[in-house]
Amino acid sequence: MTAYLQKEKSIQKSISKELNYSGPDLELIVQMDPLSNEHMLHFYLHSLRGNNRYNFKNFGVTKLSESPQEKVKEIYNELSEMAKYDLSADEQSVAEARLSSIGKHLWQLIIPKELKDEYWQFRSHTKSLMITSDEPWIPWEIIRPYNNTEVEPFWCQKFAMSRWLSESANIEILPLGIALPVSSSKTDLEHLSEEMDFVERLNDLHKGVKGKRPLQGYLEVLEWLEHQNFSIMHFACHGEFDEKMPSRSPIILSGQPLRPDDINTKFGEGRQRPLIFINACHTGRTGSSLTWLGGWPVCFVNIAHVGAFIGAMWEVDDQLAVLFAKSFYTALLRDKFPIAQAFRHAREEIRRAKPYNSSWLAYVLYADPEAMMLDS
């Protein structure tokens, strides 16, 4: 563990003690052996809260016939297609059934028997779930448990759910401060101005947040990322996918695309660790949309050490994307929900609007699920 992470963990441990905080209800750790040619997923449960008493206890291994990326690639392509179109009433029912089938297929494919059996024991007294894994491909949020007598909701419905990466320390307090909307001056996104205006006016939801005018230029964004303190940076723009080099897959700003490998900064140690929200999966791209997302969590969570990161794993409907953002910030700032609960609330808002559209399942949160946005 680096000296930076040791210091961060020490600071957060002190804050947690003062707040009587003991982490999420349950943490699921998923590990892969990077030196092995076999595609093995090892599952562990850890918790110090309530009725869950697991100390990194092993709950089985899943061996895949090919890499997780290849296993789920077609699923992501299908889910992207399901976000594009309005459907007739009959088609909507078929689409909802298909979403359920995908979730149940992932439960059967990915989750080992030992964890399946244990799930039915911990489900009723677990509210918040954090999955810690450096495996970026599996859509954990849309796993749907079932057995011979019951079908459960998708995990992202059942729990206030988030992810994290193993190489960075997460935080329980997200700082209030400056909110920065980011967009491109050249875009065909129909609802862009509505989204940017809302982020500019986040002060209406919480007096501790100060919205700025939208940033549009590459250098402007890098200046804030590398040198300034802020609380929220919210991107609403197009994204593109580089199939040969996913880590260089850009989001399109005015004048210059921004890529994960452009981000060479570190938050913490005197700088606020902000929330980064990339709401940029509004448009079609070839290849795996999830691969496009893969470079950004590593960039912002492991390298830059942000406090929280939000993105979409596949395409999302433009109008639903705006509704999701507005519902999320309202729950987080005005209603003062923990971040994963605010995220869950926003997901449910767009599910109710179009339950057949896969957009409501697309969003992923990297954060401590119990983190709250408070005054520093």
N, C-alpha and C positions, 0 to 999 in steps of 0.2 A: 504494500500500500504506500502511495506517495506521501510525502510530508504534507502536501496540500490537502489530500483527502483525510489524513489523520487529524489535521487541524479542523477541517469542516465537521467531521464526525464528533469531535470534542465539543465544538460550539453548539451543534445541534443537540447533543446529549444533554448539555447544560440547560438549554431552552426547554427540551422535552421534560426534564425533571421539574422545572418550575411550573410547567403547564400540566403536569401529571399525565403526560402523553406516552403511550407505549406502542405506537405504530398501528398499522391497519389490522383489522380483525384476523386476516389470514394472508400469508405470502406464499405463493407457489413459485418455486425456483425450478427452472428448466435448464439443464446443462447439456452441451454437446462436447464430444471429444474432438478438438480440431485436428489432432494428429492421427485419428483413426479414419480408415477408408470406409468404415461402416457408418451408416446414418442412424446413430443411436441417440435417443432423447431420454435423459435421466430426470425423474420428477421427485421433488422434495417439498414438504410442507413445513412452514415455520410460523409460530405465533406465540405471543406472550399475553394475549388478551382473552378475557372471558372464559368461555367453555372450550376454546381451542387451545390445546397445550401440546404443540409440536416443536421439537427442537431439531430442525433440519432433518426430519424423519423421511426416509426413502419410501416412496410409494410407486415403485415400478419403473420399468424401462420399455420404451417403444422403439422397435427397429423398423425403419422405413426401407423400402426397396430402392428408393432413389432419394436425392436431396429434398428437403422440405420445399425449397424453391420450385423444383420441378413438379412436386406433388400438388402444389396449390396454384400453379400458374394458370391453368385453364379455369379454375374457380374464379380467380380475379378477373380474367377476361370476361367471363359470363356475368359477374356482378357489375362490372362497368357497363355492359350492354343494358342491364336491367335498370340502370339509373337514367337512361337517355330519353325514354318515351312515356307519353301518357297512354293508358290502356283502357280498353272497354271493361265493363263490369266483370264479364267472364274471364277476360285475360288477367284482371287484377287478382282474382281468386287463385288462378293458376300460378301467378308470380309469387303470391304469399306462400302457397304450398311449396313452391320450389325453394324459396329462402329457408323454410323450415327443414326441408330435406337436406340442403347443403349443411346446415348446422348439425343435424343428426349424423350425417356422414363424417364430419370432422370429429365428432365425439367418438365414433366407432374407430376411425382411422388413427387418431393421434393419442387418445387417452388410454393408458394401460389399465388392466383389470383392477390392480390394487387401488389405483386412484379412483376409478369408477365406483368401486365398492365403498370407499371412504367418503366420496362425495355425498352420498345419501345420509351420512352421519353428520357432516358439518354444515350442510346447506341451510338448515333452519336457524342456526345461531351465528351466521356469518353475514355481515352487512357490507363490509368493504374488503375487496380482494385486490392485491397487487401481484402481478406476474413479473418476476425478475428473470430476464433471459436475454442473451446476446444473439439469439436466433430471431431474425427480423421478419421472417416470411409467414409464419403461421398466424392466421387471423383468430387469435384466442377469443376475441370479443364475440364471435358469432358461433362458438361451440354451443350446441343445444343438447343437454343431457336427456336421456330417456332410458326406460327399462320396459319390462313386460306390462306394467300397469300404469306408468306415469310418463308424461312428457313435460319437462321443465322449460321455463323461458330460456332464451339465449343468455349466456353469461353476462353480457353487457346490460341486460334487463334485470337479471336476478340480483346483481351486486352493483354497488358503487365501485367501479372497476378502473384500474389503471395498469400501466406497465412501468418498468424501469430497467436500466442497463446496469450490469454488475460493476462497472469500473468507476462509477460516480456515486457520491453521497447525495441523497435527496434531502429536501428541507420541508419543515412543517409550516413555516410562515413565509408566504409570498409577499413581497413588499408592495405597498401602495406608492404611487408616484405618477410619473409621466406615461401617457398612453400614446403610442405612435402608430397611426394607420399608414400602410404602405400599399401603393398601387402603381399602375402604369398609366401614362397619359394617353396611350394608344391601346384601347381594348374594346372588344365587342360585348363584354359582360353586361347584360341588361340591368342588373341590380347593383352594380358596383358603387354608384354614388350613394345609394341608400345605406350600404354597408360601411362606407367610409364616413359618412355623416354620423352614423350611430357611434362608431369608435371615437370620433372627435368629441362626442357629447357624453362620454362615459361619466363625466362629472355629475351629470343628472342622476346617475345611479348611486354614486358615492363621492362625497366631497373631497376625499383623499386622493382622487384620481384627476389628473389634469390632461385633457386631450390636446394634441398638437395638430397642426395642419397636416394633410397627407404628404408623406415622403414619396418621391417618384424616381429619383435618380440613384444609380448604383453607388456613387461616391457618398451621397447623403446617407444612405443606409449603412454603408461601411463605417462612416464616421461615428454614427450612434452606436453601432455594435462594438467598435473597438475602443472608444474613448469616453462614452457618456453613461450616466446612470438613467435608467428608465424602468418602468414597471411592466409594461405590455408593449410588444411589437406585433401588430396584426397585419398579415399580408393577404390581399385579395387581388389575384392576378392569374394569368395563365401559367401553366407549367408544361414543360416538355420532357421527353424521356430519351436518354442516350443509352441505347441497348448495349453498346460495346463498353461504355464507361458510366455505369449508373451514378457513381459519386460525382460526376460532372453534369448530371441532369439539372437543368436550370429552371428557376422561376423568372418570368420575363418582366423586367423593369424598363423604364424609359431609358433608351440609349445603350444599355448593356445588360445581358442576363446575369443573374446572381446564382452561383453554384455552391454546393456544400464546401468545396475545397477553397472557396474565397474567404471562408470564415476562419480567421486566425486570431481568436481572442479568447479571454477567459474571464468569467464572472466570479464573484466571491472575493474574499480577501480585500474588503474595502469597497467593492462594487456590488450593487444590488444584483441578485440572481433573478432575472425577469421571467415572465411567461412569454413564449413565442408561439403564435398561432399562425400556421400557414394554411389559409383557406384557398388553395390554388389548384384544386383538382376539378375545375369546372368544365374542362374541355377534353376532346378525344386525343388520345395518344396511342401509338402503336406499342406493342410489347406489354410487359407486366407493370401495371400501375403501382403495385406494391414495391417492385424494385426501385421505382422512382422515389418512393417515400423512404426507402431503406437508408439512403445516404444522409438524410436530414436529421433523424434522431441521434445517430452516432455523432454527427457534427455538433449539434447543439447540446446534447446531454453529456456525452462522454468527453468531448474536447472542450467545448465552451462552458460547460457546467451551469447551464441555465437552471432555473427553479422548476420549470414545467414546459412541456412542448406538446402541441396539438397539431395533427395533420389528418389527412384522409387517405385510406389505403387504396381506394380506387376512385373512379369518377363519381362526382356528386352533381345533382341537379342544382343549377345556379340559384333559383329561388329558395330551395330548401337550405342551401348553404348559408344564405343571409339569415333565414329564420333560426337556424341552429346557432349562429354566432350571437344574435340578439338575445335568444333565450338563455344561452350559456352565461353571458356577461350579466344579465339581469339577475339570475340566480346566484352568481358568484359575488357580485358587488352590492346589489340592493338587498337581496334576501340573505346574504352572508352564509351561503351554503358552503361546506367543504367542497373542494374542487371536483372530486369525482362524483359527488352527489349533484352538483350543478351541471356537470357533463351528462350525467344520466337523465336529469330533468330535460335538458335541451334535446337529447336523443329522442326522448318520448314525445316531445312537442312535434318533431318532424315525422315521427312514426305515425302519430295520429293524423297528420296532414295527408300522408301518402304511404300507408303501410306496405304497399306492394312495391314501392320504389326502394332499391337497395341502398340509397343514400343514407338512410337512418342508421344503417349498420356500418358505414364506412369509416366513421371517425375513431381515432385512437388518441389516448391521453397518456403521456409519460409524466408522471408526478407521484408524489406521495398522495394516495387517495384521500387522506384526511387533512391535507394542507389547506390553509385558509389564507385569504388575502387580507392582511392586517397592517396597521401602522407599524413601522419599523421600531 
